[in-house]
Amino acid sequence: GSTARTALVSSGQAVLLTDQSTLQGGPITLLFDGSAAAERALAVAEVLAEPAGPLHLLLWCGGERSAGQLQTQVRELLATASRVEVTYHAVTEANLLPVLLGETAGLLILADPGGKVTDEELELLLNRLDRPVLILR
């Protein structure tokens, strides 16, 4: 609610929003759009995914790049020695919120969600999710 909104507005770099949840494993989900912020978030997600479980990438196809182009970019960015299991799912503005709400357990990472999720959608998402959310700017 208002505490999360205040944290988001006042945070310069990153904010981790969680209630009683802890990072006890499960998939890590990252919304990836190919931006510099998304690349930084991918590096964080890769490190966190190694001990926690698989990495589920939601490829944002609402911009200029296709899911295939984004998937190629991800493969080039992940360390060659990475043992992280990665799954991919293309999302657009039309299905982003339902897909995010349908994801199960684990950490959700959003890199600079401003262009993909409205403030109202982000607030709705944070209120309805029962999992930790890491927002990187």
PALUMTI-621180 format. One line per field, with one value per residue (C-alpha): residue in one letter; z negated, x, y. Coordinates in pm, 1 decimal, m for minus. Each point is the difference from the previous one (the first is absolute). Example, Ala and Ser with C-alpha at 12.3 -4.5 7.8 and 13.67 -1.06 7.14 Angstrom:
// PALUMTI-621180
code	a	s
z	m780.0	66.0
x	1230.0	137.0
y	m450.0	344.0
//
This chain:
// PALUMTI-621180
code	g	s	t	a	r	t	a	l	v	s	s	g	q	a	v	l	l	t	d	q	s	t	l	q	g	g	p	i	t	l	l	f	d	g	s	a	a	a	e	r	a	l	a	v	a	e	v	l	a	e	p	a	g	p	l	h	l	l	l	w	c	g	g	e	r	s	a	g	q	l	q	t	q	v	r	e	l	l	a	t	a	s	r	v	e	v	t	y	h	a	v	t	e	a	n	l	l	p	v	l	l	g	e	t	a	g	l	l	i	l	a	d	p	g	g	k	v	t	d	e	e	l	e	l	l	l	n	r	l	d	r	p	v	l	i	l	r
z	0.0	m91.6	m160.3	318.8	209.2	m223.9	25.8	378.5	33.7	m238.0	118.9	233.3	103.7	m125.3	m238.0	m125.6	m97.1	m209.6	m281.2	m207.7	306.3	30.5	293.5	m66.6	353.6	284.2	336.8	40.6	252.2	189.5	238.1	273.3	267.5	125.7	m167.0	m197.5	m321.4	108.0	74.1	m352.5	m142.1	200.0	m160.9	m345.9	89.3	125.9	m328.1	m207.2	217.6	m36.7	m358.1	12.9	307.1	358.8	163.9	180.2	246.5	116.5	330.5	49.2	361.8	m33.7	148.0	311.4	m61.2	48.9	m253.4	214.1	m0.1	m375.4	m55.7	209.4	m203.9	m324.9	119.1	92.1	m339.5	m222.9	m107.7	203.2	m322.5	m126.4	m115.7	m32.4	159.7	203.5	137.3	224.1	40.5	232.2	m155.7	128.2	m157.9	51.5	m202.4	m231.4	m314.1	21.4	63.5	m296.0	m227.8	120.8	m76.4	m298.9	m301.0	8.4	59.6	267.4	141.2	187.8	165.2	33.5	50.4	81.0	374.2	m30.1	m308.8	m106.5	m360.0	m54.8	146.2	m209.9	m314.6	90.8	68.0	m329.5	m193.2	160.2	13.3	m280.2	82.2	m34.7	275.2	79.2	201.5	157.1	158.3
x	0.0	124.2	322.8	98.6	m90.0	215.1	292.4	m27.1	m13.3	288.4	227.0	281.6	137.5	m184.1	m274.3	m95.9	m365.5	m103.6	m236.7	67.7	136.1	361.6	206.1	m45.3	51.9	m236.1	40.2	126.5	m205.1	148.0	m177.8	262.3	m33.0	358.9	74.6	315.3	m205.1	m128.9	355.6	107.8	m305.1	88.0	345.9	m160.4	m258.0	269.1	191.5	m315.3	m135.2	301.8	m83.6	m373.9	m117.1	m93.7	m16.3	m324.3	37.5	m300.2	108.2	m167.5	m117.7	m171.4	293.5	210.8	151.0	m146.3	7.2	260.1	229.7	m34.7	67.6	317.7	108.1	m55.5	203.5	287.7	m13.8	m15.5	338.1	119.1	63.1	m349.1	m192.3	m325.5	m299.8	m181.3	m353.9	m148.1	m350.1	m92.9	m221.0	m166.6	m199.7	m314.1	113.9	273.4	m206.2	m185.6	329.3	170.8	m292.6	m3.0	367.2	68.6	225.0	353.4	138.1	m136.1	254.5	m116.7	260.3	m123.0	m363.2	m115.2	m50.1	m163.9	m217.5	m200.4	18.2	m352.8	87.0	316.0	m196.2	m261.2	275.4	176.8	m326.1	m98.2	333.3	96.1	370.4	296.4	53.0	337.5	m25.4	323.9	35.7
y	0.0	345.1	m126.1	m183.3	304.6	223.2	m242.4	m6.1	377.2	68.3	m280.4	94.8	m337.6	m304.7	m96.7	m346.0	m25.3	m296.8	m81.1	m310.2	m181.3	m96.2	m115.1	m369.9	m115.4	m35.6	160.7	352.5	194.4	295.0	234.2	55.9	270.0	19.3	334.5	77.1	m24.8	m342.4	m115.2	100.9	m177.3	m312.6	m5.1	22.4	m265.7	m237.0	20.8	m46.2	m282.4	m228.7	m102.9	74.5	m183.4	70.8	341.7	79.1	286.6	195.4	153.9	338.6	12.4	336.2	187.7	m14.8	m342.5	m345.9	m281.2	m178.3	303.3	38.8	m370.3	25.7	303.0	m190.9	m298.2	231.5	172.3	m307.0	m128.9	m296.6	m188.5	75.0	m304.6	190.0	m167.9	267.6	m5.0	268.5	140.5	288.9	267.6	315.8	278.7	m208.8	m302.0	130.8	51.2	m335.5	m181.8	169.7	m79.2	m360.8	m62.1	m220.3	58.9	129.1	347.2	235.6	246.8	308.0	222.8	357.5	m102.7	353.8	m50.1	m339.6	24.2	304.8	118.4	m130.9	m341.4	m16.6	80.7	m264.5	m250.6	69.5	m26.7	m332.0	m181.1	m234.0	2.9	233.2	258.8	158.8	320.7	122.3	342.8
//
